[in-house]
């Protein structure tokens, strides 16, 4: 079975054009990850567990997030350190 490395898209454009409308994370088969997304002030705006590539630029309250840079924390499992980084939302 081939190994699939974690691939995290650096940004997406949730403008409803059918292309690149959701934030995609490619991960090894059978793994479950938890995602938390924060704005530049450190406020959590989105969270999903397990994450199934459904983040479309809306907060958990259903509000469109403004264009900009957001920071994320991925919990990859009990024995792994969290992975942190940033994504760009551009409509």
N, C-alpha and C positions, 0 to 999 in steps of 0.2 A: 504494500500500500504506500503510495507516494506521500511524502510529508508536504503539507501546505503551510507556509509561513503566514504569520499575521500580516495582513495588508490593510492599511487604514487610509481611506481617501482623505486628502488634505483640505477638501472643501466640496461644496455642492451649491447648486442654484435652484432652490425650490420655487420656480416661477410657473409651474404647471404646464411646461411645454413638452413633457414626456421624456425629457432627457436630463439625466443627472439631478433628479428632483429629490432624491433621498440620500442620506449619508450611508455609504456602504462600507462594511468591515468584512473582509474575507478572513475566515479563521479555520483552523483545522476541524475536520468533520467530528461531530460529537462533542465539541466543547461548548460550554455555556459561558457567556460573559455578561457582566453588569456594567452599564454605562451611566455616568453622571456628567452632565454638561453645565458649565458655569459661564456667566457673563464676565465682563472685564472688572466688575466690582466684587466678584467672588460669590455672587448669588446663584444658587442652583436653579436652573431654568428647565432642565429636562432630566429625567431618570427613567431607565428601563432595565428590568431584570426578569427574564433573559432578554438580551437585545437581539432583535430579528430584522435589522436593517429597515426600521420603520420611521426613523427620525426625519421629518420633512420640514424642519425649520419652524415648527410650532412648539411652544412650551407645553408642559403637561396640562396646563389650563386651557389649551387650544388657541392661544394667542400667537400670531405671527411674530417671530423674533426679528428685530431690525438687522439689516446687513452689518457685518462686522466679524471680528475675531472672537471666538469662543474657546474655552479651555475644557478639556475632558479628562476624566479618570476612568480607565478600564480596569475592572477587577477580573482577572483571568483565572481565578481559582484559588484554592486554599494554599497551595504550595508555591504560588507565583507572586512576585511583587507586582503591585499595580503599575500600569503603564499610563503615563501622562503625556499630553501633547495639546495641540491646538488645531482648530478647523476654521475655515472661512465660509461664511454664508454670504452669497452674492446673488441677489434676485435679478 
